[in-house]
Amino acid sequence: SKKLKGRDIWSSLQLVEKKVDSEDSPPTMSIMDFHDVLVQAMEEGDTTKVMILRFDLCVAHSVLNMGPAGTVHYGILMSYDQEKQLLKILDIHPKHYTRVWVTSLQRMHRAMVGHGYIFTYMSEGANGCGKENDLVCLKRQDTVVRKKMEKVKTITPVPRQFVKSFEWPAQLMPITMLPLAMNVLRPENLVFVKDIIAHVPCDPSFLVANKMSINDLNIVFTSYVKSSKQHALWDSDVTNFDTLCSGEVRVPFEEFSMLIEKATQETEEVLVVQCAKKAIEQYADCYGGEYFMVHAVNDGLVTLSDVSPHAYTRFKYVPVRDLWEGICEKDEISFRARGMMVIRKQPLKEVHLKGLPIDLLKVPQWQPFKVSQCVHLNAVSMVLTLMGVRCCAEDVFYTAYTCLGGERFRRGSAIFPWQQLKICI
């Protein structure tokens, strides 16, 4: 039993285990003991106790294939009918399951074997003992449970610096490459994906997207560096491999080969490239994403690391020529050729520190990252939004066209091709 700091709220844990490691062995808490605990938790007029249950999802619902075998779930006890022996559970995941559902005492007791429950309650005594001695869950503890509880109580806090390790996100995200590159250059100051999401003033749904252009990734990196006040430590440059008017690529193959050789020898910078799928798939069994970090080059093969080593191949070996051709392919997000990004250990350029303090949360949705055809109306809507009048390009057009343009323009304006409207400055 532990007390919450600064408040008279206590919690106690009770495990429900099997007495012997066997299929037909009885649990450490009988069904009648569980019934007594439920009755005590639902005392009439007592609102100081809350019971949190941990159970097997499929057994509690008595339905197969609700999740993988042994899926663990949590719920809060809402009420208990002693006559019918039915429990009403408040589910913690109402999007997947019913918000409130009912199950029998026997079924829940069977689902809790191997798990347990937590009592949270308000203490009554001045010394903080409260109702700890009256709880049925603490009166009858089996030897198996007592030994496990002793192990839980003897856990000592571990200093944070000893448990620091990079947390790989469960899904594929291009922004994972940013903390990876930063941790390679400065391993003493670990950066996690959640730090990027927390500091960048942007819609989180955009940050966790599985596709992002190289220019957007650079914007996210610069925003994180400025928001976290690390502009004296980091700098970045981004280059698109666009085709110039002369027909040549902005970064020729020979220059790219020299950049690769230089990046593998540098210790103060990291080279990140965005390459098309078809250039990588033929050299690896699985494909993780479009963003890779360059580690080494040997005999014309570049060693690349992926953003998700748990689900995909950790390293890939791609010829320099094929990598360059994959970068020259157009990106379906920005409609430009892909490119490369260099992250350095040096102060941020002054050009990124000057200008208006634009808060990306206050601009229209997707506007700084995906500009539609009506660029002139996008400019007006962004200016109005930054000045306090939140609007999008559609609002600007329909307000000006249908409300200010006069009665004769209103008829049929809903189907007017406003995105193709050409307006001079």
Steps between C-alpha positions, in 0.01 A plus 500: 500500500638836399389855569471762228731789577328807636157337524319254729443252217632146537521204266543129568578220255365145513622228264295197399733212414482122474622308802683249280626539145233279350191542285250366755659653812271725707569875519640665810169684556176305496186622335336561839793719610467693176127539572578645845749746351242620247238544771742701710601713200136582429393599852193722486578867522877446497664701224855485638594167338564417134588154371709459183490154343761339274373197308518287188289674235370193315409312819319798656284552191474125429576573135784357297723703270434836670876533505814289513503212746559630852411861417514705821237766560392733780164615631347684797233336714180706481256282694445143619164323526527251790182310415576445132879506551555738207777761470459824307836606356600843368733429208811709443481459122147597391601531134570127470262365763176609663544783748314310773449124484381226735659164580443227756695447823628159392618624161685802641657285771632263236623792284697650790712190563857600425416869543338682793345828609588830666306672778525878524339663802498808719671460836302572817771497767736785565799266471402391154401141592139548397314187396803291424431254785135459402562402139419138426770495233770553763368251756531180300817491298628170370867407529551536122347848505692601811834411342418699185385797707825497695693522173288797396564683828876447483536680165739791539486809278758499223667830402370638173838505326536123534170414337517739207454319171348601171130416469409384152145603405254226414419646160706628211566876526751712305566719806665199667808580290548834681567364852703215349734744326521727805583208730780389268663843523428565869446167681530672838171688442248245382202629301182296456219515248261620770727800559461604137120468517481692830714797395396560139196736486316298237207266462620162639313314226741650248808410702403134537413461131684227312584731207674837509712699258864580571422873528226435756741285700745790506224736617415261782867475601550878499179553698607245759846655540353847553215385727730293722755787513777292344580741216858524626553126449338402170481613140371343180498543123267342247553459125249380242627312196285703260559512127621843391389687187815378326384140549767414756433383855577750773740251662681296230601141565869582532432771760265269689768229513743749653239610756444137600873445548529818708195419716639159598824659621346791691431475873327837534215439254258231381358456151132403467357414158147451368492229234217348296374152585585333172868585539521321837262205472721308258787495750304412817235243586286749694454873467454736789480855375646761268745652748844354567816600681829456317760309704771376264593444137714213375559381143216711367246372760347741752405370845163647600308465828121489515262686730328187634740212573238296687280445196747539214860428412737700720760571230480509122782498245415697186723603207576871486356534149166343592480710815558818299233401245252426780559843652440666162149349483213741569334489839122447497457733796689809384497429122872572501802279475612342824818620665743477787531666838819570694481534881803667661634570848519878469282803582186554296530750216364846572263477205297244697492718812363812333151575371149487638431265794264278301314247711416204278205409723323825406522470123240313295528124503773359271560844356874535566563150367256440216404803291201459269456657158366830632830635629374860501209418732730289716720804555204714605360234735838446665546872564149535644549197720827628643325831577232322702226431243517125447393404150597283206522567125141384445372747762684788335356427157138431594484799735633735233314343208156426647468769770693797367461442129131580487176306456560411135809292583342281766301272271698190412806603699516166682631327188718785381857378423649744748838324516559578135418867537790716381552823690780749446679663788 
